[in-house]
Amino acid sequence: MQVKSGFKLNEVCGQTFLVPMGESNIDFSKLIALNESSLLLWKRMSEGEFTTDDLVKTLLDEYEVDEATARKDVEVIVEQFKSEGVVY
């Protein structure tokens, strides 16, 4: 998978948002608030192509969490990002 170009991280009042940029992403209803773990995953996704397993490893390396929980969390965020057109 890859991140679609045209999204930028912005911080407002201590909260990080993924903001669509450019004419093709002008729909500001698609602002996505990121928590600590989804921000970590976003940063990994932004490095280049990635797989679900890459993202699971990212969570396992950073947090004391079992693989099943990490995989479930990754699947949720990836599906959200796909439905919002952030990744493909």
N, CA, C and O atoms as a Tinker XYZ file with bonds, in Angstrom:
   352  protein
     1  N      0.841000   -1.175000    0.000000    73     2
     2  CA     0.000000    0.000000    0.000000    64     1     3
     3  C      0.884000    1.234000    0.000000    63     2     4     5
     4  O      2.077000    1.175000    0.298000    81     3
     5  N      0.262000    2.353000   -0.343000    73     3     6
     6  CA     0.957000    3.629000   -0.350000    64     5     7
     7  C      0.021000    4.722000    0.143000    63     6     8     9
     8  O     -1.202000    4.589000    0.101000    81     7
     9  N      0.632000    5.807000    0.611000    73     7    10
    10  CA    -0.113000    6.992000    0.999000    64     9    11
    11  C     -0.374000    7.811000   -0.252000    63    10    12    13
    12  O      0.524000    8.003000   -1.073000    81    11
    13  N     -1.599000    8.293000   -0.399000    73    11    14
    14  CA    -1.942000    9.192000   -1.498000    64    13    15
    15  C     -1.314000   10.551000   -1.210000    63    14    16    17
    16  O     -1.344000   11.017000   -0.071000    81    15
    17  N     -0.758000   11.175000   -2.210000    73    15    18
    18  CA    -0.170000   12.499000   -1.999000    64    17    19
    19  C     -1.280000   13.516000   -1.727000    63    18    20    21
    20  O     -2.432000   13.312000   -2.111000    81    19
    21  N     -0.920000   14.597000   -1.070000    73    19    22
    22  CA    -1.889000   15.660000   -0.845000    64    21    23
    23  C     -2.427000   15.719000    0.567000    63    22    24    25
    24  O     -3.455000   16.354000    0.802000    81    23
    25  N     -1.768000   15.082000    1.509000    73    23    26
    26  CA    -2.181000   15.146000    2.911000    64    25    27
    27  C     -1.013000   15.642000    3.743000    63    26    28    29
    28  O      0.137000   15.279000    3.498000    81    27
    29  N     -1.318000   16.476000    4.730000    73    27    30
    30  CA    -0.289000   17.082000    5.558000    64    29    31
    31  C     -0.710000   16.995000    7.023000    63    30    32    33
    32  O     -1.893000   17.094000    7.348000    81    31
    33  N      0.271000   16.810000    7.897000    73    31    34
    34  CA    -0.002000   16.821000    9.331000    64    33    35
    35  C     -0.048000   18.258000    9.822000    63    34    36    37
    36  O      0.816000   19.065000    9.481000    81    35
    37  N     -1.056000   18.577000   10.622000    73    35    38
    38  CA    -1.162000   19.873000   11.274000    64    37    39
    39  C     -1.523000   19.653000   12.726000    63    38    40    41
    40  O     -2.302000   18.758000   13.052000    81    39
    41  N     -0.956000   20.471000   13.600000    73    39    42
    42  CA    -1.288000   20.377000   15.019000    64    41    43
    43  C     -2.067000   21.624000   15.423000    63    42    44    45
    44  O     -1.655000   22.751000   15.148000    81    43
    45  N     -3.195000   21.398000   16.078000    73    43    46
    46  CA    -4.038000   22.489000   16.556000    64    45    47
    47  C     -4.371000   22.215000   18.013000    63    46    48    49
    48  O     -4.988000   21.200000   18.334000    81    47
    49  N     -3.968000   23.106000   18.879000    73    47    50
    50  CA    -4.257000   22.992000   20.324000    64    49    51
    51  C     -3.839000   21.629000   20.874000    63    50    52    53
    52  O     -4.568000   21.031000   21.666000    81    51
    53  N     -2.689000   21.145000   20.466000    73    51    54
    54  CA    -2.172000   19.884000   20.984000    64    53    55
    55  C     -2.728000   18.636000   20.326000    63    54    56    57
    56  O     -2.322000   17.528000   20.677000    81    55
    57  N     -3.643000   18.783000   19.385000    73    55    58
    58  CA    -4.219000   17.636000   18.667000    64    57    59
    59  C     -3.659000   17.618000   17.250000    63    58    60    61
    60  O     -3.631000   18.647000   16.575000    81    59
    61  N     -3.213000   16.446000   16.802000    73    59    62
    62  CA    -2.672000   16.304000   15.449000    64    61    63
    63  C     -3.771000   15.866000   14.497000    63    62    64    65
    64  O     -4.537000   14.946000   14.785000    81    63
    65  N     -3.834000   16.543000   13.354000    73    63    66
    66  CA    -4.816000   16.232000   12.319000    64    65    67
    67  C     -4.106000   15.950000   11.010000    63    66    68    69
    68  O     -3.053000   16.517000   10.716000    81    67
    69  N     -4.703000   15.062000   10.230000    73    67    70
    70  CA    -4.282000   14.811000    8.864000    64    69    71
    71  C     -5.209000   15.654000    8.003000    63    70    72    73
    72  O     -6.424000   15.458000    8.011000    81    71
    73  N     -4.627000   16.600000    7.254000    73    71    74
    74  CA    -5.411000   17.588000    6.518000    64    73    75
    75  C     -5.211000   17.394000    5.020000    63    74    76    77
    76  O     -4.077000   17.305000    4.548000    81    75
    77  N     -6.318000   17.329000    4.268000    73    75    78
    78  CA    -6.197000   17.236000    2.809000    64    77    79
    79  C     -5.724000   18.568000    2.247000    63    78    80    81
    80  O     -6.184000   19.630000    2.668000    81    79
    81  N     -4.803000   18.501000    1.294000    73    79    82
    82  CA    -4.253000   19.712000    0.680000    64    81    83
    83  C     -4.455000   19.644000   -0.829000    63    82    84    85
    84  O     -4.562000   18.557000   -1.396000    81    83
    85  N     -4.505000   20.789000   -1.470000    73    83    86
    86  CA    -4.612000   20.851000   -2.920000    64    85    87
    87  C     -6.052000   20.767000   -3.387000    63    86    88    89
    88  O     -6.951000   20.413000   -2.625000    81    87
    89  N     -6.251000   21.096000   -4.642000    73    87    90
    90  CA    -7.597000   21.152000   -5.219000    64    89    91
    91  C     -8.306000   19.810000   -5.210000    63    90    92    93
    92  O     -9.520000   19.758000   -5.015000    81    91
    93  N     -7.577000   18.729000   -5.416000    73    91    94
    94  CA    -8.225000   17.410000   -5.469000    64    93    95
    95  C     -8.645000   16.922000   -4.088000    63    94    96    97
    96  O     -9.426000   15.977000   -3.981000    81    95
    97  N     -8.138000   17.552000   -3.032000    73    95    98
    98  CA    -8.460000   17.141000   -1.668000    64    97    99
    99  C     -9.097000   18.273000   -0.874000    63    98   100   101
   100  O     -8.897000   18.355000    0.338000    81    99
   101  N     -9.845000   19.133000   -1.514000    73    99   102
   102  CA   -10.335000   20.353000   -0.884000    64   101   103
   103  C    -11.456000   20.104000    0.137000    63   102   104   105
   104  O    -11.843000   21.038000    0.841000    81   103
   105  N    -11.977000   18.909000    0.239000    73   103   106
   106  CA   -13.066000   18.589000    1.166000    64   105   107
   107  C    -12.536000   18.551000    2.599000    63   106   108   109
   108  O    -11.972000   17.545000    3.028000    81   107
   109  N    -12.720000   19.653000    3.341000    73   107   110
   110  CA   -12.198000   19.735000    4.702000    64   109   111
   111  C    -13.020000   18.936000    5.707000    63   110   112   113
   112  O    -12.673000   18.898000    6.888000    81   111
   113  N    -14.096000   18.301000    5.265000    73   111   114
   114  CA   -14.829000   17.405000    6.166000    64   113   115
   115  C    -14.040000   16.121000    6.387000    63   114   116   117
   116  O    -14.404000   15.297000    7.226000    81   115
   117  N    -12.958000   15.956000    5.632000    73   115   118
   118  CA   -12.141000   14.754000    5.757000    64   117   119
   119  C    -10.934000   14.938000    6.673000    63   118   120   121
   120  O     -9.975000   14.171000    6.590000    81   119
   121  N    -10.970000   15.944000    7.547000    73   119   122
   122  CA    -9.919000   16.068000    8.547000    64   121   123
   123  C     -9.943000   14.824000    9.411000    63   122   124   125
   124  O    -11.011000   14.382000    9.834000    81   123
   125  N     -8.783000   14.257000    9.676000    73   123   126
   126  CA    -8.703000   13.041000   10.478000    64   125   127
   127  C     -7.848000   13.327000   11.697000    63   126   128   129
   128  O     -6.671000   13.665000   11.570000    81   127
   129  N     -8.435000   13.194000   12.876000    73   127   130
   130  CA    -7.692000   13.374000   14.122000    64   129   131
   131  C     -6.873000   12.110000   14.369000    63   130   132   133
   132  O     -7.371000   10.993000   14.227000    81   131
   133  N     -5.619000   12.305000   14.737000    73   131   134
   134  CA    -4.718000   11.184000   14.988000    64   133   135
   135  C     -4.343000   11.138000   16.459000    63   134   136   137
   136  O     -3.962000   12.150000   17.047000    81   135
   137  N     -4.455000    9.950000   17.048000    73   135   138
   138  CA    -3.940000    9.773000   18.400000    64   137   139
   139  C     -2.471000    9.360000   18.295000    63   138   140   141
   140  O     -1.916000    9.305000   17.197000    81   139
   141  N     -1.850000    9.073000   19.422000    73   139   142
   142  CA    -0.421000    8.762000   19.444000    64   141   143
   143  C     -0.073000    7.571000   18.547000    63   142   144   145
   144  O      0.891000    7.632000   17.785000    81   143
   145  N     -0.844000    6.503000   18.635000    73   143   146
   146  CA    -0.508000    5.305000   17.850000    64   145   147
   147  C     -0.825000    5.485000   16.365000    63   146   148   149
   148  O     -0.072000    5.006000   15.518000    81   147
   149  N     -1.919000    6.163000   16.035000    73   147   150
   150  CA    -2.215000    6.376000   14.611000    64   149   151
   151  C     -1.214000    7.356000   13.993000    63   150   152   153
   152  O     -0.914000    7.255000   12.803000    81   151
   153  N     -0.694000    8.301000   14.781000    73   151   154
   154  CA     0.355000    9.195000   14.296000    64   153   155
   155  C      1.629000    8.398000   14.010000    63   154   156   157
   156  O      2.285000    8.620000   12.992000    81   155
   157  N      1.977000    7.479000   14.897000    73   155   158
   158  CA     3.135000    6.615000   14.675000    64   157   159
   159  C      2.967000    5.814000   13.379000    63   158   160   161
   160  O      3.899000    5.709000   12.581000    81   159
   161  N      1.777000    5.255000   13.180000    73   159   162
   162  CA     1.512000    4.494000   11.959000    64   161   163
   163  C      1.572000    5.389000   10.723000    63   162   164   165
   164  O      2.110000    4.988000    9.691000    81   163
   165  N      1.024000    6.599000   10.823000    73   163   166
   166  CA     1.072000    7.532000    9.698000    64   165   167
   167  C      2.512000    7.829000    9.294000    63   166   168   169
   168  O      2.849000    7.856000    8.110000    81   167
   169  N      3.348000    8.049000   10.295000    73   167   170
   170  CA     4.747000    8.343000   10.001000    64   169   171
   171  C      5.402000    7.175000    9.269000    63   170   172   173
   172  O      6.180000    7.386000    8.339000    81   171
   173  N      5.093000    5.944000    9.680000    73   171   174
   174  CA     5.633000    4.765000    8.989000    64   173   175
   175  C      5.083000    4.686000    7.573000    63   174   176   177
   176  O      5.826000    4.407000    6.632000    81   175
   177  N      3.773000    4.930000    7.414000    73   175   178
   178  CA     3.156000    4.886000    6.094000    64   177   179
   179  C      3.779000    5.919000    5.155000    63   178   180   181
   180  O      3.919000    5.670000    3.958000    81   179
   181  N      4.143000    7.053000    5.691000    73   179   182
   182  CA     4.691000    8.150000    4.890000    64   181   183
   183  C      6.101000    7.874000    4.391000    63   182   184   185
   184  O      6.594000    8.584000    3.514000    81   183
   185  N      6.754000    6.859000    4.932000    73   183   186
   186  CA     8.114000    6.524000    4.514000    64   185   187
   187  C      8.159000    5.866000    3.142000    63   186   188   189
   188  O      9.211000    5.847000    2.504000    81   187
   189  N      7.044000    5.330000    2.680000    73   187   190
   190  CA     6.996000    4.651000    1.387000    64   189   191
   191  C      6.052000    3.474000    1.458000    63   190   192   193
   192  O      5.244000    3.373000    2.381000    81   191
   193  N      6.148000    2.586000    0.494000    73   191   194
   194  CA     5.245000    1.443000    0.454000    64   193   195
   195  C      5.299000    0.666000    1.757000    63   194   196   197
   196  O      6.344000    0.577000    2.402000    81   195
   197  N      4.158000    0.104000    2.135000    73   195   198
   198  CA     4.063000   -0.632000    3.393000    64   197   199
   199  C      3.013000   -1.723000    3.268000    63   198   200   201
   200  O      2.152000   -1.689000    2.390000    81   199
   201  N      3.109000   -2.688000    4.168000    73   199   202
   202  CA     2.122000   -3.755000    4.276000    64   201   203
   203  C      1.512000   -3.701000    5.667000    63   202   204   205
   204  O      2.005000   -3.003000    6.553000    81   203
   205  N      0.448000   -4.436000    5.839000    73   203   206
   206  CA    -0.157000   -4.552000    7.164000    64   205   207
   207  C      0.862000   -5.087000    8.156000    63   206   208   209
   208  O      0.939000   -4.610000    9.288000    81   207
   209  N      1.643000   -6.073000    7.738000    73   207   210
   210  CA     2.657000   -6.647000    8.622000    64   209   211
   211  C      3.704000   -5.607000    9.037000    63   210   212   213
   212  O      4.174000   -5.629000   10.174000    81   211
   213  N      4.072000   -4.700000    8.130000    73   211   214
   214  CA     5.012000   -3.630000    8.480000    64   213   215
   215  C      4.447000   -2.769000    9.604000    63   214   216   217
   216  O      5.154000   -2.409000   10.546000    81   215
   217  N      3.169000   -2.446000    9.489000    73   215   218
   218  CA     2.538000   -1.581000   10.487000    64   217   219
   219  C      2.366000   -2.299000   11.818000    63   218   220   221
   220  O      2.523000   -1.691000   12.877000    81   219
   221  N      2.045000   -3.585000   11.772000    73   219   222
   222  CA     1.941000   -4.376000   13.005000    64   221   223
   223  C      3.289000   -4.382000   13.712000    63   222   224   225
   224  O      3.358000   -4.201000   14.928000    81   223
   225  N      4.359000   -4.590000   12.953000    73   223   226
   226  CA     5.703000   -4.583000   13.547000    64   225   227
   227  C      6.010000   -3.229000   14.175000    63   226   228   229
   228  O      6.622000   -3.165000   15.241000    81   227
   229  N      5.594000   -2.158000   13.532000    73   227   230
   230  CA     5.811000   -0.816000   14.076000    64   229   231
   231  C      5.177000   -0.684000   15.457000    63   230   232   233
   232  O      5.801000   -0.166000   16.383000    81   231
   233  N      3.928000   -1.155000   15.596000    73   231   234
   234  CA     3.265000   -1.083000   16.899000    64   233   235
   235  C      3.933000   -1.994000   17.920000    63   234   236   237
   236  O      4.109000   -1.610000   19.076000    81   235
   237  N      4.304000   -3.198000   17.496000    73   235   238
   238  CA     4.946000   -4.136000   18.423000    64   237   239
   239  C      6.291000   -3.607000   18.919000    63   238   240   241
   240  O      6.671000   -3.839000   20.067000    81   239
   241  N      7.004000   -2.899000   18.052000    73   239   242
   242  CA     8.302000   -2.336000   18.434000    64   241   243
   243  C      8.155000   -1.177000   19.421000    63   242   244   245
   244  O      9.050000   -0.935000   20.231000    81   243
   245  N      7.044000   -0.471000   19.357000    73   243   246
   246  CA     6.871000    0.741000   20.158000    64   245   247
   247  C      6.092000    0.516000   21.456000    63   246   248   249
   248  O      6.359000    1.172000   22.463000    81   247
   249  N      5.139000   -0.402000   21.432000    73   247   250
   250  CA     4.239000   -0.583000   22.574000    64   249   251
   251  C      4.295000   -2.013000   23.106000    63   250   252   253
   252  O      4.638000   -2.947000   22.381000    81   251
   253  N      3.962000   -2.162000   24.349000    73   251   254
   254  CA     3.832000   -3.494000   24.943000    64   253   255
   255  C      2.407000   -3.973000   24.682000    63   254   256   257
   256  O      1.506000   -3.784000   25.499000    81   255
   257  N      2.237000   -4.586000   23.541000    73   255   258
   258  CA     0.920000   -5.048000   23.101000    64   257   259
   259  C      1.115000   -6.384000   22.389000    63   258   260   261
   260  O      2.156000   -6.619000   21.776000    81   259
   261  N      0.117000   -7.252000   22.472000    73   259   262
   262  CA     0.236000   -8.533000   21.785000    64   261   263
   263  C     -0.058000   -8.358000   20.293000    63   262   264   265
   264  O     -0.679000   -7.380000   19.877000    81   263
   265  N      0.395000   -9.312000   19.513000    73   263   266
   266  CA     0.277000   -9.206000   18.060000    64   265   267
   267  C     -1.174000   -9.134000   17.593000    63   266   268   269
   268  O     -1.484000   -8.389000   16.663000    81   267
   269  N     -2.064000   -9.893000   18.220000    73   267   270
   270  CA    -3.474000   -9.879000   17.808000    64   269   271
   271  C     -4.083000   -8.487000   17.987000    63   270   272   273
   272  O     -4.823000   -8.017000   17.123000    81   271
   273  N     -3.775000   -7.833000   19.096000    73   271   274
   274  CA    -4.295000   -6.485000   19.346000    64   273   275
   275  C     -3.698000   -5.492000   18.367000    63   274   276   277
   276  O     -4.408000   -4.644000   17.827000    81   275
   277  N     -2.388000   -5.593000   18.134000    73   275   278
   278  CA    -1.730000   -4.699000   17.185000    64   277   279
   279  C     -2.319000   -4.867000   15.788000    63   278   280   281
   280  O     -2.576000   -3.881000   15.097000    81   279
   281  N     -2.533000   -6.105000   15.375000    73   279   282
   282  CA    -3.086000   -6.368000   14.036000    64   281   283
   283  C     -4.495000   -5.792000   13.911000    63   282   284   285
   284  O     -4.834000   -5.193000   12.890000    81   283
   285  N     -5.311000   -5.973000   14.941000    73   283   286
   286  CA    -6.683000   -5.439000   14.915000    64   285   287
   287  C     -6.650000   -3.918000   14.790000    63   286   288   289
   288  O     -7.393000   -3.342000   13.995000    81   287
   289  N     -5.784000   -3.263000   15.578000    73   287   290
   290  CA    -5.678000   -1.810000   15.531000    64   289   291
   291  C     -5.213000   -1.327000   14.157000    63   290   292   293
   292  O     -5.732000   -0.341000   13.633000    81   291
   293  N     -4.235000   -2.022000   13.578000    73   291   294
   294  CA    -3.740000   -1.668000   12.248000    64   293   295
   295  C     -4.849000   -1.822000   11.212000    63   294   296   297
   296  O     -5.026000   -0.947000   10.365000    81   295
   297  N     -5.588000   -2.911000   11.267000    73   295   298
   298  CA    -6.667000   -3.129000   10.299000    64   297   299
   299  C     -7.710000   -2.028000   10.381000    63   298   300   301
   300  O     -8.230000   -1.592000    9.354000    81   299
   301  N     -8.024000   -1.573000   11.587000    73   299   302
   302  CA    -9.011000   -0.500000   11.760000    64   301   303
   303  C     -8.512000    0.792000   11.123000    63   302   304   305
   304  O     -9.244000    1.429000   10.365000    81   303
   305  N     -7.276000    1.187000   11.421000    73   303   306
   306  CA    -6.769000    2.457000   10.887000    64   305   307
   307  C     -6.572000    2.386000    9.379000    63   306   308   309
   308  O     -6.846000    3.361000    8.680000    81   307
   309  N     -6.106000    1.261000    8.866000    73   307   310
   310  CA    -5.925000    1.128000    7.419000    64   309   311
   311  C     -7.273000    1.216000    6.710000    63   310   312   313
   312  O     -7.383000    1.876000    5.677000    81   311
   313  N     -8.289000    0.565000    7.244000    73   311   314
   314  CA    -9.627000    0.643000    6.633000    64   313   315
   315  C    -10.166000    2.067000    6.670000    63   314   316   317
   316  O    -10.775000    2.526000    5.704000    81   315
   317  N     -9.945000    2.770000    7.782000    73   315   318
   318  CA   -10.390000    4.160000    7.866000    64   317   319
   319  C     -9.659000    5.000000    6.822000    63   318   320   321
   320  O    -10.283000    5.792000    6.116000    81   319
   321  N     -8.347000    4.833000    6.722000    73   319   322
   322  CA    -7.584000    5.601000    5.752000    64   321   323
   323  C     -7.992000    5.253000    4.322000    63   322   324   325
   324  O     -8.045000    6.138000    3.469000    81   323
   325  N     -8.277000    3.998000    4.047000    73   323   326
   326  CA    -8.741000    3.613000    2.705000    64   325   327
   327  C    -10.084000    4.256000    2.398000    63   326   328   329
   328  O    -10.283000    4.785000    1.304000    81   327
   329  N    -11.007000    4.216000    3.352000    73   327   330
   330  CA   -12.343000    4.777000    3.111000    64   329   331
   331  C    -12.302000    6.288000    2.935000    63   330   332   333
   332  O    -13.171000    6.856000    2.275000    81   331
   333  N    -11.314000    6.940000    3.510000    73   331   334
   334  CA   -11.155000    8.392000    3.368000    64   333   335
   335  C    -10.290000    8.753000    2.155000    63   334   336   337
   336  O    -10.097000    9.933000    1.863000    81   335
   337  N     -9.774000    7.752000    1.457000    73   335   338
   338  CA    -8.959000    7.993000    0.281000    64   337   339
   339  C     -7.540000    8.447000    0.583000    63   338   340   341
   340  O     -6.895000    9.085000   -0.250000    81   339
   341  N     -7.054000    8.117000    1.776000    73   339   342
   342  CA    -5.720000    8.521000    2.198000    64   341   343
   343  C     -4.667000    7.537000    1.727000    63   342   344   345
   344  O     -3.558000    7.941000    1.375000    81   343
   345  N     -4.994000    6.254000    1.715000    73   343   346
   346  CA    -4.071000    5.224000    1.231000    64   345   347
   347  C     -4.741000    4.403000    0.152000    63   346   348   349
   348  O     -5.967000    4.347000    0.060000    81   347
   349  N     -3.922000    3.771000   -0.659000    73   347   350
   350  CA    -4.428000    2.881000   -1.700000    64   349   351
   351  C     -3.493000    1.714000   -1.854000    63   350   352
   352  O     -3.732000    0.837000   -2.684000    81   351
